[in-house]
C-alpha cells in the first residue's frame, strides 16, 4: 500500500509540474520557442523548471524532462522518473498554446 501511495504522489507531482510549465508558457508566449529543450541555449524559466522537476521527483534521468514546441504551438511535455526499486515511469502532456485574447 505504501508503494502505491508513493507512486500516486509522483504521478500527481508530474501532472502538476507539466501543467505549471504549460501555464508559464501560455503567459510567456513571446518566448515559446525558448522552452523547447532541443534548443541548446539556456533559458532561465525553462532551466529553473527542469531543476524543480529534478528536485521534486526521484531518479529523474539526465536530459529529462523534455519540452517540444511543434507546429501551431502544440507543445509536448515529457517527464520521466524512477523511484528506488521501481520501474521507470513516464508522464506525457500535450496541448496547444493559443494566443491570449
N, C-alpha and C positions, 0 to 999 in steps of 0.2 A: 504494500500500500504506500509506503514512504517513497519508493521508487516512482510510482505513478504520479504522486503529488509533485515530486521534483520535475518530472517530465512535463507535466501540465504547466507548472510555473515557467519553465524555459520556453515553451510554446507561446504562452501569454506574453512573456518578455519580448520574444522575437516579433510577435504581431504588433505590440506597442511600438517597438523601435522602428519597424518598417513604416508604420503609419506616421510616426513622428517625423521621419525624414521626408516622406511624401508631402506632408503638410508644409514643412520648411521649404521644399522645392516649389510648391504652389505659390508661396509668398515671395520667393526669390526667383521668379520666372526669368528675369533678365540674365541670370547666370545658370540656367538649367543645364547647359552642356558641361559646365564645370563639375557637376555632381557625378558625371559618368566616370566610373572607375577605370575605364580603358584609357582615359586621358592620363598621361604620365605626369602632368604638372600637379602642383599642390593646390588645394582649395580648402581653406581653413574650416568652413562649415561642414564639408563632406568629411574631411580628415578627422575633425573632432567627433563627428557622429560615429565614424568607424572605431575610434578609440572607446567611446561609450559602449558600443556593441561588444568589443573585446573584453571590457571590464565587467560587463553585465552577465554574459553567457560563458559557460565553461568550454574550454577546448576549442576556441574559435581558430580554425586553421589560418595560417599566414595567407594573405591575399584576399581574405573574405572579411566582411561582406562585399557583395558586388552590386553596383547600380548600373544599368544600361538605360540610355535615353535613345529611343528609336524614332522612326518616322512619326509625324503628327504628335510629337511629345508623349509617346507611350513609354512609360518607364517600367522597368522590371527590377525589383529589389530581391536579392537572394542572400539569405543569412544561413550559415551552417555552424553547427556547434556539436560538441561531443562531451558528455559528462563521463567521468571516470567509470570504467567498466561497462559502458553502454555503447550501443552502435551510434553512428553518426546520424544526426537529424538535420533536416533542411526545411526552411520556410521560404516560399516564393510568393511575392506580392506584385501584381501588375495593375496599373491604372493609367489613365490618360490625364495629363495636366492641361486643362483648358484655360484659355485666357480669362483673367478676372474681369468682371463687368462692373 
